[in-house]
Amino acid sequence: MLVLAVAWIPTLVGYSLCVLWLSYLEASTAGIIATPAPVAAIFLAALILGEAGSWPQFLGVALILGGIVVLNVRKPPASPRRSAADTKLEPESAG
């Protein structure tokens, strides 16, 4: 029973705090922050536990990181087009 408490309590508290923290952010920001969580889990499992990743995991990491890059690449601003009304000269005043 003690083993279950040691495993479940930190997990539930940590997950609950993470969800609570994300609820204070805008949806777009929370999504960007939560998306790389599986990548971090795979990296930490390899670093701390010495687990070797498999090719589906690496494919998933590549897809997640690629998606983040694609969503964050800024398109160059389009040059403003001048309408015909902008290019007309003002009429000369008759006088």
N, C-alpha and C positions, 0 to 999 in steps of 0.2 A: 504493500500500500504506500509506503514511503517513497518508493521508486516512482510510482505514478504521480505523487504529489510533486516530486522534484522535477518531473518531466512536464506535467500539465500546467502547473501554476505559472512558471516563468513564460511559457508559451502563450497562455491565455492573457496574462498581464501585458506582455510585449505586443501581442497582436491587437489587443484592445486599445492600448495607447497609440499604436500606429494608426488604427482606423479613426480614433478620436482626433488625432493630429491632422489627418488628411481631410476630415470633415470641415476644418476651418479654412481650407484652401479652395480656390476656384476649381471646377472640374477639370479644366484643361491642365492646370498646374499639377493637380493631384495625379492625373493620369500619367503625365511625364515623369513624375517622381516614382510612381508605383511600377511603371513598366520595366525598369531595369532590375527589379527585385530578384527575378529568377537568375539573371546573369550574376548578381552578387552572391546568391546562394551557391551556384556552381563554383564560382571562384573561391569562396570561403571553404567549401567542402574540400576542394583540392588543396588549398593552403593549410588548413587546420587539421583536417582528417586524413589527408593524403589520398583521397579518392581520385581515381582516374575517370575523366569524362569519356563519354561515348560519342560517336559521330552524330547521333540525333541531337544530343545536347549542344554540341558545337554548332550544328546547323541552326538550332533555335537561338543560340547566342548571336550568330551572324544575322539572322532575320530581325531580332529585336534591335540590335545596334544599328543595322541598316535602316530600319524603320524610323528610329530616332534621328538619324542623320538626315534622311529624306524630309522628315517633317520640320527640321530646324534649318535647312538650307534656305537662305533668303534669295528670292529672285531679285535681279537688279530692277530698280524702279524704272517703269516705262517712261520714255521721254514724253513730256506733255505735248499733246497735239494741239495745234492752233486751229481754231475754227475760222470759217470765212468771216465771221463777225469780228474776230480779233484782228484780222489783217486789213480791214477796211480803214481807209483814212477818214478822219473826221471831216465833215463838210466844211467848206470855207464859209465864213460868215459874210453875208451880203451887206455891204454897207457903204 
